[in-house]
Amino acid sequence: MALKLYPVTFPSQKLPSFALPPMAGLRSPKFFMASTLRSGPREVENLKKPFSPPREVHVQVTHSMPPQKIEIFKSMEDWAEQNILVHLKPVEKSWQPQDFLPDPASEGFHEQIKELRERTKGIPDEYFVVLVGDMITEEALPTYQTMLNTLDGVRDETGASLTSWAIWTRAWTAEENRHGDLLNKYLYLSGRVDMKQIEKTIQYLIGSGMDPRTENSPYLGFIYTSFQERATFISHGNTARLAKEHGDVKLAQICGTIASDEKRHETAYTKIVEKLFEIDPDGTVLAFADMMRKKISMPAHLMYDGHDDNLFEHFSAVAQRLGVYTATDYADILEFFVGRWNMEKLTGLSGEGRKAQDFLCGLAPRIRRLEERAQGRAKQVTTVPFSWIFDKEVKL
């Protein structure tokens, strides 16, 4: 969940995906969400351990937060308390996974499970591939909290700090924790998926971590989380729509409720970046451009099940085909933030800031053009087995 060079260039054949080491093709839904170059097969093989999937190989991290920038976030403490913490919900007023699941303490528990399984019978395997991938992404929450606590000026210094930033990070994590719990239990009760393979994938993913290339900068970090929260809002919203179309209204309610959380969190992160544009427009536009040049890597880009080294690429391709999350969505999100943060109207920028401004304002149309060309070069449809659904074949 979460993250310079002019101009942006994209390889003609394949772009780095947020999958495991192999590259994602242009038809991948996240082909513009690449993270970094992966190592080749031999290097990957050398890095494999019995307890871990292939790893990414990165250059040394460059830290980008001078003391004066850190002071900006310290000065925003009171503002964050008044404007960001209000987007959290009290625990006693929050929904919990059990609100949507069969009650194990009731006499009708087994009947409720039968009803749940009956509702899921009409849902195709390909939908479960996407839902499982979304759930696994949510379950890697320890990694995302860790990422936020790498950011200078806003990290939780003690583990129980009472700063506004630390309170937000912990409470955000607690709210997000319910998402994976709910989807995990629903999928378990459905009987439609191989839970052991799913559990292995979760363990691999948490063990692998993530590198969104946000360095230690909250500028980059909050731009990344703004983008990610909007992306997950869209993805969960589309899984809700499809669940309803397939006749499972309860699952549609579950996915829609999770999407609502993501939207609320997006609002908070978007407000933080908006405030940064007010305080430090030049530094913030440079950070925004930097993040987009790197391309937004998805939190689960190191997904692995012990078998498929291209698991994330394959999951992404299915999500693209079903319309759950697509390259077009990526461009739409970028375009939304360019408008929301008033990129075209920024003034008083440095020369580099103006270059970043021009780059950002022209990027979404460029992405759309590349996507159109990619669709025109789409390869023949293939099928692959997914261990999550007992190795059944699914079209990419």
FISEDO-187532 format. One record per residue (C-alpha): x, y, z. Coordinates in Angstrom, 2 decimals. Example, Ala and Ser with C-alpha at 12.3 -4.5 7.8 and 13.67 -1.06 7.14 Angstrom:
BEGIN
<rec u="12.30" v="-4.50" w="7.80"/>
<rec u="13.67" v="-1.06" w="7.14"/>
// end
This chain:
BEGIN
<rec u="0.00" v="0.00" w="0.00"/>
<rec u="2.17" v="2.04" w="-0.87"/>
<rec u="6.12" v="4.87" w="-2.74"/>
<rec u="13.06" v="11.34" w="-12.01"/>
<rec u="13.81" v="11.56" w="-14.93"/>
<rec u="12.62" v="13.67" w="-17.89"/>
<rec u="11.09" v="12.55" w="-20.12"/>
<rec u="9.14" v="9.46" w="-19.09"/>
<rec u="9.88" v="6.56" w="-21.40"/>
<rec u="8.15" v="3.22" w="-21.60"/>
<rec u="9.75" v="0.16" w="-23.22"/>
<rec u="8.05" v="-0.82" w="-26.44"/>
<rec u="7.38" v="-4.43" w="-25.54"/>
<rec u="7.09" v="-4.88" w="-21.81"/>
<rec u="7.04" v="-2.65" w="-18.78"/>
<rec u="8.05" v="-3.56" w="-15.25"/>
<rec u="4.99" v="-4.76" w="-13.36"/>
<rec u="4.34" v="-4.82" w="-9.71"/>
<rec u="4.36" v="-8.58" w="-10.05"/>
<rec u="7.29" v="-10.82" w="-9.15"/>
<rec u="10.45" v="-10.60" w="-11.27"/>
<rec u="8.96" v="-11.18" w="-14.76"/>
<rec u="7.81" v="-8.11" w="-16.61"/>
<rec u="4.14" v="-7.31" w="-17.22"/>
<rec u="2.92" v="-6.92" w="-20.76"/>
<rec u="1.18" v="-3.76" w="-21.91"/>
<rec u="-2.17" v="-5.48" w="-21.57"/>
<rec u="-1.66" v="-5.87" w="-17.83"/>
<rec u="-4.09" v="-3.67" w="-15.87"/>
<rec u="-1.27" v="-2.23" w="-13.88"/>
<rec u="1.31" v="-1.82" w="-16.64"/>
<rec u="1.67" v="1.83" w="-15.67"/>
<rec u="2.03" v="0.94" w="-11.99"/>
<rec u="5.50" v="-0.45" w="-12.35"/>
<rec u="7.93" v="-0.22" w="-9.50"/>
<rec u="11.53" v="-1.01" w="-10.48"/>
<rec u="13.51" v="-3.21" w="-12.80"/>
<rec u="13.55" v="-6.80" w="-11.62"/>
<rec u="16.53" v="-9.09" w="-11.59"/>
<rec u="16.99" v="-11.65" w="-14.32"/>
<rec u="16.23" v="-15.38" w="-13.88"/>
<rec u="19.72" v="-16.36" w="-12.77"/>
<rec u="20.00" v="-13.59" w="-10.19"/>
<rec u="16.51" v="-14.34" w="-8.92"/>
<rec u="17.33" v="-18.01" w="-8.55"/>
<rec u="20.41" v="-17.15" w="-6.52"/>
<rec u="18.31" v="-15.01" w="-4.21"/>
<rec u="15.66" v="-17.65" w="-3.52"/>
<rec u="15.48" v="-19.04" w="-0.01"/>
<rec u="13.27" v="-21.85" w="1.33"/>
<rec u="11.16" v="-19.30" w="3.19"/>
<rec u="10.91" v="-16.53" w="0.63"/>
<rec u="9.91" v="-15.81" w="-2.98"/>
<rec u="12.17" v="-14.12" w="-5.53"/>
<rec u="13.27" v="-10.67" w="-4.48"/>
<rec u="13.60" v="-7.34" w="-6.20"/>
<rec u="17.05" v="-5.82" w="-6.57"/>
<rec u="17.28" v="-2.08" w="-5.97"/>
<rec u="19.98" v="0.51" w="-5.88"/>
<rec u="20.74" v="2.18" w="-2.57"/>
<rec u="17.92" v="4.38" w="-1.30"/>
<rec u="18.45" v="8.14" w="-1.55"/>
<rec u="16.97" v="9.98" w="1.39"/>
<rec u="15.35" v="13.25" w="0.49"/>
<rec u="14.16" v="15.00" w="3.65"/>
<rec u="16.32" v="17.91" w="4.86"/>
<rec u="15.62" v="19.27" w="8.37"/>
<rec u="13.59" v="22.24" w="7.11"/>
<rec u="11.19" v="19.89" w="5.35"/>
<rec u="10.76" v="17.79" w="8.48"/>
<rec u="9.84" v="20.96" w="10.36"/>
<rec u="6.93" v="21.48" w="7.97"/>
<rec u="5.31" v="18.29" w="9.21"/>
<rec u="5.97" v="19.11" w="12.83"/>
<rec u="4.28" v="22.47" w="12.28"/>
<rec u="1.25" v="20.65" w="10.80"/>
<rec u="0.55" v="18.68" w="14.00"/>
<rec u="-2.39" v="20.81" w="15.17"/>
<rec u="-3.77" v="21.05" w="11.65"/>
<rec u="-3.66" v="17.26" w="11.30"/>
<rec u="-5.49" v="16.82" w="14.60"/>
<rec u="-8.30" v="19.09" w="13.46"/>
<rec u="-8.48" v="18.08" w="9.79"/>
<rec u="-7.24" v="14.50" w="9.46"/>
<rec u="-8.15" v="12.66" w="12.66"/>
<rec u="-11.79" v="13.64" w="12.04"/>
<rec u="-11.80" v="11.12" w="9.18"/>
<rec u="-11.41" v="8.25" w="11.64"/>
<rec u="-14.47" v="6.52" w="13.09"/>
<rec u="-14.77" v="5.59" w="16.78"/>
<rec u="-14.46" v="1.85" w="17.32"/>
<rec u="-17.91" v="1.63" w="18.90"/>
<rec u="-19.46" v="3.22" w="15.80"/>
<rec u="-17.47" v="1.18" w="13.29"/>
<rec u="-18.68" v="-1.89" w="11.44"/>
<rec u="-16.97" v="-5.16" w="12.28"/>
<rec u="-16.51" v="-8.27" w="10.11"/>
<rec u="-18.98" v="-10.24" w="12.21"/>
<rec u="-21.75" v="-7.83" w="11.15"/>
<rec u="-21.65" v="-9.44" w="7.69"/>
<rec u="-20.94" v="-13.08" w="8.53"/>
<rec u="-22.88" v="-16.08" w="9.86"/>
<rec u="-23.11" v="-15.96" w="13.66"/>
<rec u="-21.19" v="-18.94" w="15.10"/>
<rec u="-23.08" v="-18.57" w="18.40"/>
<rec u="-26.51" v="-18.91" w="16.80"/>
<rec u="-28.45" v="-22.13" w="16.35"/>
<rec u="-28.86" v="-21.28" w="12.69"/>
<rec u="-25.12" v="-21.02" w="12.03"/>
<rec u="-24.89" v="-24.03" w="9.74"/>
<rec u="-27.96" v="-22.96" w="7.81"/>
<rec u="-26.46" v="-19.50" w="7.33"/>
<rec u="-23.31" v="-21.07" w="5.90"/>
<rec u="-25.40" v="-23.15" w="3.49"/>
<rec u="-27.15" v="-19.98" w="2.34"/>
<rec u="-23.81" v="-18.21" w="1.87"/>
<rec u="-22.48" v="-21.10" w="-0.22"/>
<rec u="-25.64" v="-21.20" w="-2.29"/>
<rec u="-25.21" v="-17.50" w="-3.12"/>
<rec u="-21.64" v="-18.04" w="-4.29"/>
<rec u="-22.47" v="-20.93" w="-6.63"/>
<rec u="-23.28" v="-18.61" w="-9.51"/>
<rec u="-20.06" v="-16.63" w="-9.23"/>
<rec u="-17.42" v="-17.58" w="-11.84"/>
<rec u="-13.91" v="-18.69" w="-10.91"/>
<rec u="-12.35" v="-15.62" w="-12.52"/>
<rec u="-14.19" v="-13.38" w="-10.07"/>
<rec u="-12.78" v="-15.35" w="-7.16"/>
<rec u="-9.26" v="-14.90" w="-8.54"/>
<rec u="-9.71" v="-11.13" w="-8.37"/>
<rec u="-11.44" v="-11.19" w="-4.98"/>
<rec u="-8.71" v="-13.38" w="-3.51"/>
<rec u="-6.01" v="-11.08" w="-4.92"/>
<rec u="-7.74" v="-8.08" w="-3.37"/>
<rec u="-8.06" v="-9.89" w="-0.05"/>
<rec u="-4.40" v="-10.94" w="-0.02"/>
<rec u="-3.42" v="-7.33" w="-0.70"/>
<rec u="-5.47" v="-6.21" w="2.30"/>
<rec u="-3.96" v="-8.92" w="4.50"/>
<rec u="-0.42" v="-7.58" w="4.03"/>
<rec u="-1.30" v="-4.68" w="6.31"/>
<rec u="1.78" v="-5.03" w="8.60"/>
<rec u="3.90" v="-4.06" w="5.59"/>
<rec u="1.89" v="-0.90" w="4.95"/>
<rec u="2.09" v="0.31" w="8.54"/>
<rec u="5.83" v="-0.33" w="8.44"/>
<rec u="6.10" v="1.74" w="5.25"/>
<rec u="4.31" v="4.70" w="6.83"/>
<rec u="6.67" v="4.49" w="9.81"/>
<rec u="9.69" v="4.93" w="7.55"/>
<rec u="8.59" v="8.49" w="6.72"/>
<rec u="10.52" v="11.29" w="8.44"/>
<rec u="8.52" v="13.76" w="10.49"/>
<rec u="5.36" v="11.65" w="10.70"/>
<rec u="6.49" v="8.23" w="11.93"/>
<rec u="5.38" v="6.70" w="15.21"/>
<rec u="8.63" v="7.16" w="17.13"/>
<rec u="7.75" v="5.03" w="20.18"/>
<rec u="5.09" v="2.65" w="18.91"/>
<rec u="2.48" v="4.43" w="21.04"/>
<rec u="3.26" v="8.07" w="20.31"/>
<rec u="0.49" v="10.62" w="20.87"/>
<rec u="1.38" v="12.83" w="17.92"/>
<rec u="-1.43" v="13.35" w="15.42"/>
<rec u="0.55" v="11.58" w="12.70"/>
<rec u="1.19" v="8.50" w="14.85"/>
<rec u="-2.41" v="8.34" w="16.03"/>
<rec u="-3.58" v="8.49" w="12.43"/>
<rec u="-1.22" v="5.72" w="11.29"/>
<rec u="-2.27" v="3.32" w="14.03"/>
<rec u="-5.99" v="4.05" w="13.74"/>
<rec u="-5.87" v="3.88" w="9.93"/>
<rec u="-4.19" v="0.49" w="10.27"/>
<rec u="-6.86" v="-0.68" w="12.71"/>
<rec u="-9.64" v="0.35" w="10.33"/>
<rec u="-7.96" v="-1.27" w="7.35"/>
<rec u="-7.35" v="-4.47" w="9.32"/>
<rec u="-11.07" v="-5.28" w="9.17"/>
<rec u="-11.01" v="-5.47" w="5.37"/>
<rec u="-8.73" v="-8.49" w="5.09"/>
<rec u="-10.40" v="-10.16" w="8.08"/>
<rec u="-13.86" v="-9.89" w="6.52"/>
<rec u="-12.91" v="-11.01" w="3.00"/>
<rec u="-10.77" v="-13.83" w="4.38"/>
<rec u="-13.59" v="-15.27" w="6.47"/>
<rec u="-16.14" v="-14.91" w="3.69"/>
<rec u="-13.91" v="-16.72" w="1.22"/>
<rec u="-13.18" v="-19.44" w="3.79"/>
<rec u="-16.88" v="-20.05" w="4.36"/>
<rec u="-17.64" v="-20.04" w="0.63"/>
<rec u="-15.73" v="-23.27" w="0.03"/>
<rec u="-14.80" v="-22.00" w="-3.42"/>
<rec u="-11.11" v="-21.36" w="-2.77"/>
<rec u="-8.01" v="-23.23" w="-1.58"/>
<rec u="-7.37" v="-21.52" w="1.74"/>
<rec u="-3.99" v="-23.14" w="2.34"/>
<rec u="-2.62" v="-21.77" w="-0.93"/>
<rec u="-4.08" v="-18.37" w="-0.08"/>
<rec u="-2.53" v="-18.46" w="3.38"/>
<rec u="0.85" v="-19.34" w="1.89"/>
<rec u="0.55" v="-16.40" w="-0.48"/>
<rec u="-0.20" v="-14.04" w="2.40"/>
<rec u="2.81" v="-15.30" w="4.36"/>
<rec u="5.09" v="-14.93" w="1.35"/>
<rec u="3.80" v="-11.42" w="0.67"/>
<rec u="4.23" v="-10.13" w="4.21"/>
<rec u="7.69" v="-11.71" w="4.33"/>
<rec u="8.66" v="-10.05" w="1.05"/>
<rec u="7.56" v="-6.54" w="2.03"/>
<rec u="7.27" v="-3.79" w="-0.55"/>
<rec u="9.27" v="-0.89" w="-1.89"/>
<rec u="7.02" v="1.88" w="-3.26"/>
<rec u="10.12" v="4.07" w="-3.66"/>
<rec u="8.85" v="6.75" w="-1.32"/>
<rec u="12.32" v="6.90" w="0.24"/>
<rec u="11.82" v="8.44" w="3.70"/>
<rec u="9.75" v="11.34" w="2.41"/>
<rec u="6.18" v="11.99" w="3.61"/>
<rec u="5.73" v="14.11" w="0.48"/>
<rec u="6.16" v="10.98" w="-1.63"/>
<rec u="4.45" v="8.78" w="0.96"/>
<rec u="1.23" v="10.76" w="1.12"/>
<rec u="1.04" v="11.13" w="-2.66"/>
<rec u="1.44" v="7.37" w="-2.89"/>
<rec u="-1.25" v="6.66" w="-0.29"/>
<rec u="-3.65" v="9.14" w="-1.90"/>
<rec u="-3.27" v="7.27" w="-5.18"/>
<rec u="-3.51" v="3.86" w="-3.56"/>
<rec u="-6.62" v="4.61" w="-1.54"/>
<rec u="-8.42" v="5.85" w="-4.63"/>
<rec u="-7.28" v="2.77" w="-6.56"/>
<rec u="-8.60" v="0.41" w="-3.88"/>
<rec u="-11.85" v="2.38" w="-3.67"/>
<rec u="-12.33" v="1.79" w="-7.41"/>
<rec u="-11.31" v="-1.87" w="-7.24"/>
<rec u="-13.57" v="-2.79" w="-4.31"/>
<rec u="-16.40" v="-0.79" w="-5.84"/>
<rec u="-16.14" v="-2.84" w="-9.02"/>
<rec u="-16.01" v="-6.16" w="-7.16"/>
<rec u="-19.20" v="-5.02" w="-5.40"/>
<rec u="-20.87" v="-4.31" w="-8.73"/>
<rec u="-19.88" v="-7.69" w="-10.16"/>
<rec u="-21.00" v="-9.58" w="-7.03"/>
<rec u="-24.43" v="-8.00" w="-7.36"/>
<rec u="-24.58" v="-8.92" w="-11.04"/>
<rec u="-23.78" v="-12.53" w="-10.12"/>
<rec u="-26.54" v="-12.61" w="-7.51"/>
<rec u="-24.62" v="-12.34" w="-4.22"/>
<rec u="-26.07" v="-9.22" w="-2.67"/>
<rec u="-24.36" v="-9.83" w="0.68"/>
<rec u="-20.93" v="-10.01" w="-0.96"/>
<rec u="-21.77" v="-6.85" w="-2.88"/>
<rec u="-22.56" v="-5.16" w="0.42"/>
<rec u="-19.26" v="-6.35" w="1.88"/>
<rec u="-17.18" v="-5.04" w="-1.02"/>
<rec u="-19.14" v="-1.78" w="-1.11"/>
<rec u="-18.59" v="-1.23" w="2.62"/>
<rec u="-14.84" v="-1.74" w="2.22"/>
<rec u="-14.84" v="0.65" w="-0.75"/>
<rec u="-16.52" v="3.26" w="1.45"/>
<rec u="-13.68" v="2.99" w="3.98"/>
<rec u="-11.12" v="3.39" w="1.23"/>
<rec u="-12.89" v="6.51" w="-0.03"/>
<rec u="-12.83" v="8.07" w="3.44"/>
<rec u="-9.13" v="7.31" w="3.78"/>
<rec u="-8.47" v="8.72" w="0.33"/>
<rec u="-10.13" v="11.96" w="1.43"/>
<rec u="-7.76" v="12.25" w="4.40"/>
<rec u="-4.57" v="11.61" w="2.43"/>
<rec u="-5.72" v="13.90" w="-0.36"/>
<rec u="-6.25" v="16.71" w="2.15"/>
<rec u="-2.72" v="16.25" w="3.49"/>
<rec u="-1.24" v="16.66" w="0.02"/>
<rec u="-3.53" v="19.61" w="-0.67"/>
<rec u="-2.19" v="21.29" w="2.48"/>
<rec u="1.38" v="20.59" w="1.36"/>
<rec u="0.67" v="22.32" w="-1.96"/>
<rec u="-0.50" v="25.33" w="0.07"/>
<rec u="2.60" v="25.40" w="2.29"/>
<rec u="5.28" v="24.24" w="-0.15"/>
<rec u="3.95" v="24.16" w="-3.74"/>
<rec u="7.36" v="23.76" w="-5.36"/>
<rec u="8.49" v="20.89" w="-3.16"/>
<rec u="5.14" v="19.15" w="-3.49"/>
<rec u="4.85" v="19.38" w="-7.28"/>
<rec u="8.39" v="18.02" w="-7.58"/>
<rec u="7.44" v="15.11" w="-5.30"/>
<rec u="4.25" v="14.43" w="-7.28"/>
<rec u="6.17" v="14.35" w="-10.54"/>
<rec u="8.89" v="12.18" w="-8.98"/>
<rec u="6.29" v="9.65" w="-7.80"/>
<rec u="4.63" v="9.49" w="-11.20"/>
<rec u="7.93" v="9.11" w="-13.05"/>
<rec u="8.72" v="6.15" w="-10.86"/>
<rec u="5.18" v="4.93" w="-11.50"/>
<rec u="2.93" v="3.80" w="-8.67"/>
<rec u="3.79" v="0.25" w="-7.66"/>
<rec u="0.92" v="-1.72" w="-6.17"/>
<rec u="1.39" v="-2.89" w="-2.56"/>
<rec u="1.12" v="-6.57" w="-3.54"/>
<rec u="3.61" v="-6.46" w="-6.40"/>
<rec u="5.69" v="-9.20" w="-4.74"/>
<rec u="2.76" v="-11.61" w="-4.53"/>
<rec u="3.85" v="-15.26" w="-4.74"/>
<rec u="2.19" v="-18.59" w="-3.93"/>
<rec u="5.22" v="-20.89" w="-4.01"/>
<rec u="4.59" v="-21.86" w="-7.64"/>
<rec u="3.78" v="-19.02" w="-10.00"/>
<rec u="6.58" v="-16.48" w="-10.44"/>
<rec u="4.18" v="-14.37" w="-12.53"/>
<rec u="1.29" v="-14.52" w="-10.08"/>
<rec u="0.75" v="-10.80" w="-9.76"/>
<rec u="0.93" v="-10.26" w="-13.50"/>
<rec u="-1.64" v="-13.02" w="-14.02"/>
<rec u="-3.94" v="-11.68" w="-11.29"/>
<rec u="-3.63" v="-8.21" w="-12.79"/>
<rec u="-4.53" v="-9.46" w="-16.26"/>
<rec u="-7.71" v="-11.07" w="-14.95"/>
<rec u="-8.62" v="-7.87" w="-13.08"/>
<rec u="-8.08" v="-5.89" w="-16.28"/>
<rec u="-10.26" v="-8.23" w="-18.34"/>
<rec u="-13.10" v="-8.14" w="-15.80"/>
<rec u="-12.91" v="-4.36" w="-15.52"/>
<rec u="-12.14" v="-4.45" w="-11.79"/>
<rec u="-9.01" v="-2.35" w="-12.15"/>
<rec u="-7.50" v="-1.28" w="-15.45"/>
<rec u="-4.83" v="0.87" w="-17.05"/>
<rec u="-7.59" v="3.34" w="-17.86"/>
<rec u="-8.38" v="3.59" w="-14.14"/>
<rec u="-4.73" v="4.46" w="-13.52"/>
<rec u="-4.95" v="7.35" w="-16.00"/>
<rec u="-8.28" v="8.44" w="-14.52"/>
<rec u="-6.81" v="8.56" w="-11.02"/>
<rec u="-3.85" v="10.61" w="-12.17"/>
<rec u="-6.17" v="12.98" w="-14.02"/>
<rec u="-8.36" v="13.28" w="-10.91"/>
<rec u="-5.45" v="14.35" w="-8.71"/>
<rec u="-4.05" v="16.73" w="-11.32"/>
<rec u="-7.42" v="18.48" w="-11.17"/>
<rec u="-7.99" v="18.07" w="-7.42"/>
<rec u="-4.63" v="19.60" w="-6.56"/>
<rec u="-4.98" v="22.35" w="-9.23"/>
<rec u="-1.83" v="21.49" w="-11.13"/>
<rec u="-2.58" v="23.86" w="-14.00"/>
<rec u="-3.12" v="26.83" w="-11.68"/>
<rec u="0.04" v="26.54" w="-9.58"/>
<rec u="2.13" v="29.72" w="-9.64"/>
<rec u="5.44" v="30.91" w="-8.23"/>
<rec u="7.23" v="27.68" w="-9.08"/>
<rec u="10.93" v="27.26" w="-9.78"/>
<rec u="12.14" v="26.25" w="-13.23"/>
<rec u="12.21" v="22.60" w="-12.17"/>
<rec u="8.79" v="23.04" w="-10.60"/>
<rec u="7.34" v="24.35" w="-13.87"/>
<rec u="8.84" v="21.39" w="-15.75"/>
<rec u="7.22" v="19.05" w="-13.22"/>
<rec u="3.93" v="20.91" w="-13.63"/>
<rec u="4.02" v="20.53" w="-17.42"/>
<rec u="4.94" v="16.85" w="-17.14"/>
<rec u="2.03" v="16.10" w="-14.78"/>
<rec u="-0.54" v="18.01" w="-16.81"/>
<rec u="0.37" v="16.10" w="-19.97"/>
<rec u="0.89" v="12.63" w="-18.51"/>
<rec u="-2.67" v="11.25" w="-18.37"/>
<rec u="-3.36" v="11.85" w="-22.09"/>
<rec u="-0.03" v="10.21" w="-22.92"/>
<rec u="-0.90" v="7.17" w="-20.84"/>
<rec u="-4.24" v="6.89" w="-22.61"/>
<rec u="-2.56" v="6.99" w="-26.02"/>
<rec u="-0.11" v="4.26" w="-25.01"/>
<rec u="-2.96" v="2.15" w="-23.67"/>
<rec u="-4.86" v="2.48" w="-26.95"/>
<rec u="-1.80" v="1.28" w="-28.84"/>
<rec u="-1.32" v="-1.57" w="-26.38"/>
<rec u="-4.90" v="-2.69" w="-26.87"/>
<rec u="-4.32" v="-2.69" w="-30.60"/>
<rec u="-1.33" v="-5.00" w="-30.09"/>
<rec u="-3.09" v="-7.29" w="-27.62"/>
<rec u="-1.80" v="-10.80" w="-27.81"/>
<rec u="-3.87" v="-13.94" w="-28.15"/>
<rec u="-5.83" v="-14.75" w="-25.01"/>
<rec u="-4.24" v="-17.47" w="-22.89"/>
<rec u="-5.30" v="-19.35" w="-19.79"/>
<rec u="-3.32" v="-20.10" w="-16.63"/>
<rec u="-4.05" v="-22.19" w="-13.53"/>
<rec u="-4.46" v="-20.40" w="-10.20"/>
<rec u="-3.57" v="-22.32" w="-7.05"/>
<rec u="-6.07" v="-20.17" w="-5.13"/>
<rec u="-8.94" v="-21.93" w="-6.91"/>
<rec u="-7.53" v="-25.46" w="-6.88"/>
<rec u="-5.44" v="-24.95" w="-10.04"/>
<rec u="-8.43" v="-24.28" w="-12.25"/>
<rec u="-7.62" v="-22.55" w="-15.54"/>
<rec u="-8.70" v="-18.91" w="-15.97"/>
<rec u="-8.47" v="-16.72" w="-19.05"/>
<rec u="-6.09" v="-13.78" w="-18.83"/>
// end
